[in-house]
Each structure stands twice: as structure tokens, then as C-alpha cells.
Amino acid sequence: MTVGRFSPEYVACVLNENFEDAKAQFLSPLLAIHYAHLVMLADCGILGPEDARTIRGGLETISPDEVKRARYDGTCEDLFFYIERLLVKHCGEEAAGRLHTARSRNDIDMTMYRMQQRQMVLALAGASLDLRENLLEMASATARMSLPLIHIRSRRSRPPWRITSWR
């Protein structure tokens, strides 16, 4: 027995997991790509003002929070087609289809990946700067702190973290 067009095993092991991951990682970039592409199509005169307004209205009806709560039902292959189905529902198949003019799924996918990767790199850079700031604060607070001498087997020694020479 199949769920939609797909076998239950494929839905459970692949498509459901893919849908959940895509919602968490790529929903925001996907919607941003749709809006940006719509603006480009309208600015270039590829879409008329009426179609652009219709598509924008359809995009505005898509609630990211509702999409995040949606469960995979097997009627579409992935998040891209799920969003497309919502767009068709709100602005009609003809207008929604015009949004795909002059772009490919591969272009959309690579752009989403790069947008998400950029966010991750920015978060890592921010965390690195925070760590640097904290380390500098700690170093500044302890810079003038005197450290006790350590006696090892009746001989004086410096703390193990202070190595003076390797000669």
C-alpha cells in the first residue's frame, strides 16, 4: 500500500525526515527566494503588475509558523512542493506557475544551502568573537594576580603552565 505516490517505508524513512529537516533549516530561505524572484520578474517586466500582486498576495498568506506545524502527509514530495501547493491554493495554478519563470530547482536548492550556510558561518563567527572577548576579560582580570610557588619534593618549582625556556 502506498501513501500518495510513495511507499510507506520511503515516506517514513526518507520523505518525512527530509520534510522536517527542510522546515527547520530551509523554510525561511525558500520564502525569501520566492519573494526575491518575484521582485526580479516584476522589475524586468516578465510579470505584469496584476500577476505580481496576485503572487505576492499568495506568498503573504503562507504562514511560516503554520508550515512548521504541518505534518508530512505524503501528497507532495518535499517542502518546495508543499509551499507550491499552498501558493496554488491561494493564487491559482496559472499565477503560481509564473513564479517559476527563469529559475530551476537546482538554482533554488543551491541558493537555499548557501543562505543557510552563511547564517551558520555568521553564528560561528559571532560565537568566536564572544569567546575572544570573554578570554580577554579573564586575562585582564588575572593579569596582575600573583601565583604561589609550588614545592615539589622539597624543591621550588614554577607553576606547570609557565614554561620559560626550551633550551
MOMO-V198816 format. One record per pair of residues at least 24 apart in sequence whose C-alpha atoms are under 6 Angstrom apart, sorted by the first residue. I is the first residue (numbers start at 1). J is the second residue. Records with the same first field share a line. If there is no record, write none. Layout:
I=J / J
//
This chain:
3=74
4=74 / 75
16=72
19=78 / 79
23=68
29=112
54=91
58=87 / 90 / 91
//
